[in-house]
Amino acid sequence: MSTSQLEPKLEPKLDRDAAMKSVLCVVLSMCGFMYYFWALERCIALYGTKWNTSYYAPGKSQSCTDDKAMPIVAYATLYMWQAIMSLFGFVALCCYPSVRTWARTSAANMTIWYCVLLALGVLGIFILDILTLSRVHNEYDALISEAVGDQKEGLEYELWMNFSLQLFLMFAQTFVYWNSIWDAWWPMPVERAAEEKPTGEAQRLVQEQEAVEAEEEQVDIAVEENNPVFKRLKSLNGRGYTWQHVKDQENADAKNHLARDDTYEYGRGDTFAHVEQQ
């Protein structure tokens, strides 16, 4: 068995989980981008703001002019960044197991860069969400302090409704992104180690196969150069034979020889084992 026959056992395979999660990150990021893009268009259409003077804070701050809130364009830019990075990561994950060995290090580095860049985008969105939550809470506090009766109670409920919604979105998207990063990052060292130097049971099997291969190569050389049965088989059939084929033919010849005249030639009853030893 040649070394090339062992390579498929050590070749890294496509991480389908990580690849599928990167696709879901593309979809999630595009949905986030479209939400803030239409929020930006709404501010421009209703309040005459510009792309760099439109702000976002859910609830009573939807006037788009609250300059203490987060710029809408910052959200839209970060979500588009996440979409591009997720697409880049999908390509990197698909390339890693399919490229040739000499190019696999570059593909692995691409996946690492995907994880790092996507994590930076997650951090940026997380910071924006924290600041947005702070702005929502502070503004509603001011509104609640001026309200009375049922209006005050309604504003309190509205505060926690908007606050909880933004909090839910923050943790949900952070989980999706982080789960994708985790799945893409951690298999990489394991796959590279398996490719470069198998360990444990895999290493033992490879060493055994290499020893068998070396022995078979020596036997093949000896058979081809010195064994008349091998030469006869090859000349008659026009193809190469393994050592096992030669042994089988030798056994058949020995049996035929016993059946004919070995007992009379040597003056004793030779068994098949004696012939094999001879």
PANU-585583 format. One record per residue (C-alpha): residue in three letters; x, y, z. Coordinates in pm, whole numbers, padded with zeros to 5 digits, always signed. Example, Ala and Ser with C-alpha at 12.3 -4.5 7.8 and 13.67 -1.06 7.14 Angstrom:
# residues 2
ALA+01230-00450+00780/SER+01367-00106+00714/
This chain:
# residues 278
MET+00000+00000+00000/SER+00146+00334-00103/THR+00161+00649+00105/SER-00089+00817-00126/GLN-00346+00558-00025/LEU-00317+00672+00337/GLU-00355+01045+00267/PRO-00737+01054+00242/LYS-00760+00939+00605/LEU-00567+01249+00712/GLU-00716+01504+00471/PRO-00934+01769+00644/LYS-01298+01770+00542/LEU-01535+02059+00486/ASP-01670+02183+00818/ARG-02034+02189+00713/ASP-02154+02333+01044/ALA-01919+02630+01027/ALA-01994+02688+00657/MET-02370+02682+00712/LYS-02340+02918+01009/SER-02142+03162+00797/VAL-02428+03159+00544/LEU-02677+03231+00823/CYS-02452+03519+00934/VAL-02474+03662+00581/VAL-02854+03647+00594/LEU-02870+03796+00945/SER-02630+04076+00852/MET-02824+04167+00538/CYS-03148+04179+00735/GLY-02984+04411+00989/PHE-02843+04629+00712/MET-03180+04657+00538/TYR-03353+04754+00864/TYR-03117+05043+00930/PHE-03105+05140+00563/TRP-03483+05189+00558/ALA-03465+05366+00893/LEU-03217+05606+00735/GLU-03440+05660+00431/ARG-03735+05725+00663/CYS-03548+05996+00851/ILE-03442+06163+00528/ALA-03796+06151+00387/LEU-03986+06264+00701/TYR-03745+06498+00878/GLY-03514+06621+00603/THR-03202+06490+00775/LYS-02895+06372+00588/TRP-02724+06034+00600/ASN-02470+06162+00855/THR-02721+06348+01074/SER-02981+06074+01122/TYR-02984+05902+01461/TYR-03141+05588+01603/ALA-03304+05523+01939/PRO-03623+05316+01948/GLY-03935+05451+02112/LYS-03984+05823+02164/SER-03653+05904+01999/GLN-03775+05817+01651/SER-03764+06181+01551/CYS-03422+06099+01399/THR-03275+06425+01527/ASP-03160+06314+01873/ASP-02788+06377+01839/LYS-02725+06198+02167/ALA-02836+05871+02007/MET-02627+05650+01777/PRO-02589+05745+01407/ILE-02798+05516+01188/VAL-02521+05499+00927/ALA-02289+05344+01190/TYR-02530+05055+01237/ALA-02582+05009+00862/THR-02208+05013+00795/LEU-02130+04754+01061/TYR-02400+04516+00940/MET-02275+04543+00583/TRP-01924+04473+00716/GLN-02058+04161+00887/ALA-02226+04043+00567/ILE-01905+04082+00364/MET-01692+03913+00630/SER-01938+03623+00658/LEU-01930+03570+00282/PHE-01551+03583+00292/GLY-01554+03326+00571/PHE-01779+03092+00373/VAL-01535+03100+00081/ALA-01239+03041+00314/LEU-01406+02744+00484/CYS-01492+02586+00149/CYS-01141+02640+00011/TYR-00950+02493+00304/PRO-01021+02120+00244/SER-01028+02145-00136/VAL-00702+02322-00221/ARG-00371+02146-00261/THR-00151+02090+00043/TRP+00092+02371-00040/ALA-00196+02624-00051/ARG-00375+02496+00258/THR-00185+02721+00498/SER-00311+03028+00311/ALA-00667+02897+00323/ALA-00634+02832+00697/ASN-00506+03186+00751/MET-00804+03318+00557/THR-01036+03140+00800/ILE-00848+03285+01096/TRP-00879+03634+00950/TYR-01250+03573+00898/CYS-01292+03491+01267/VAL-01093+03796+01381/LEU-01266+04043+01148/LEU-01612+03909+01226/ALA-01535+03939+01599/LEU-01438+04304+01550/GLY-01774+04368+01383/VAL-01954+04195+01672/LEU-01769+04416+01918/GLY-01865+04729+01724/ILE-02235+04640+01711/PHE-02230+04539+02079/ILE-02091+04881+02177/LEU-02353+05061+01966/ASP-02630+04855+02129/ILE-02504+04931+02479/LEU-02501+05304+02403/THR-02846+05280+02244/LEU-02985+05106+02554/SER-02838+05378+02772/ARG-02993+05651+02555/VAL-03337+05484+02555/HIS-03334+05451+02933/ASN-03222+05808+02994/GLU-03473+05964+02757/TYR-03767+05767+02893/ASP-03665+05859+03246/ALA-03699+06224+03151/LEU-04038+06165+02987/ILE-04169+05959+03280/SER-04068+06223+03532/GLU-04287+06480+03352/ALA-04588+06249+03299/VAL-04876+06188+03540/GLY-05140+05922+03597/ASP-05197+05656+03334/GLN-04962+05826+03091/LYS-04674+05784+03333/GLU-04753+05416+03384/GLY-04784+05364+03008/LEU-04449+05528+02945/GLU-04286+05300+03202/TYR-04420+04996+03021/GLU-04310+05142+02689/LEU-03959+05200+02828/TRP-03913+04838+02929/MET-04076+04713+02610/ASN-03826+04898+02389/PHE-03539+04830+02625/SER-03612+04455+02630/LEU-03649+04439+02252/GLN-03312+04604+02196/LEU-03154+04381+02461/PHE-03299+04070+02298/LEU-03165+04168+01955/MET-02823+04242+02101/PHE-02781+03904+02270/ALA-02947+03705+01988/GLN-02722+03841+01716/THR-02414+03820+01940/PHE-02487+03451+01997/VAL-02526+03382+01624/TYR-02204+03560+01532/TRP-02003+03419+01821/ASN-02125+03066+01755/SER-02011+03097+01395/ILE-01672+03229+01502/TRP-01629+02951+01757/ASP-01714+02678+01508/ALA-01481+02816+01240/TRP-01187+02886+01472/TRP-01143+02579+01690/PRO-01131+02296+01429/MET-00842+02465+01250/PRO-00550+02365+01479/VAL-00685+02011+01503/GLU-00707+01971+01126/ARG-00364+02118+01066/ALA-00211+01889+01328/ALA-00384+01587+01175/GLU-00253+01687+00835/GLU+00104+01754+00940/LYS+00155+01491+01211/PRO-00109+01234+01304/THR-00118+01137+01668/GLY-00248+00852+01883/GLU-00419+00566+01707/ALA-00388+00733+01366/GLN-00012+00767+01409/ARG+00023+00402+01509/LEU-00174+00284+01207/VAL+00027+00500+00972/GLN+00354+00369+01114/GLU+00236+00011+01077/GLN+00129+00071+00719/GLU+00459+00237+00636/ALA+00645-00063+00778/VAL+00430-00303+00573/GLU+00481-00090+00265/ALA+00858-00089+00307/GLU+00860-00467+00352/GLU+00640-00522+00047/GLU+00863-00300-00164/GLN+01166-00509-00070/VAL+00975-00831-00139/ASP+00857-00700-00477/ILE+01212-00618-00575/ALA+01335-00962-00472/VAL+01046-01135-00645/GLU+01085-00944-00966/GLU+01458-00997-00985/ASN+01498-01353-00856/ASN+01172-01548-00852/PRO+01113-01758-01165/VAL+00742-01804-01087/PHE+00689-01428-01089/LYS+00869-01398-01422/ARG+00667-01681-01569/LEU+00335-01534-01455/LYS+00424-01189-01585/SER+00542-01320-01922/LEU+00229-01530-01971/ASN-00030-01272-01867/GLY+00143-00943-01941/ARG+00079-00779-01602/GLY+00239-00742-01262/TYR+00166-00969-00968/THR+00193-00918-00597/TRP+00389-01138-00360/GLN+00066-01315-00261/HIS-00001-01416-00621/VAL+00347-01564-00640/LYS+00302-01757-00315/ASP-00030-01895-00439/GLN+00130-02012-00761/GLU+00422-02169-00577/ASN+00179-02355-00353/ALA-00011-02482-00655/ASP+00313-02596-00820/ALA+00419-02773-00501/LYS+00087-02958-00478/ASN+00110-03067-00838/HIS+00467-03183-00780/LEU+00359-03392-00480/ALA+00076-03548-00680/ARG+00316-03667-00947/ASP+00634-03828-00827/ASP+00793-03670-00520/THR+00726-03978-00305/TYR+00906-04207-00545/GLU+01187-03963-00625/TYR+01300-03918-00267/GLY+01203-04264-00140/ARG+00993-04121+00144/GLY+00651-03974+00194/ASP+00697-03596+00171/THR+00415-03379+00296/PHE+00316-03038+00158/ALA+00489-02873+00456/HIS+00816-03039+00361/VAL+00786-02904+00008/GLU+00716-02554+00138/GLN+01024-02570+00358/GLN+01231-02692+00062/
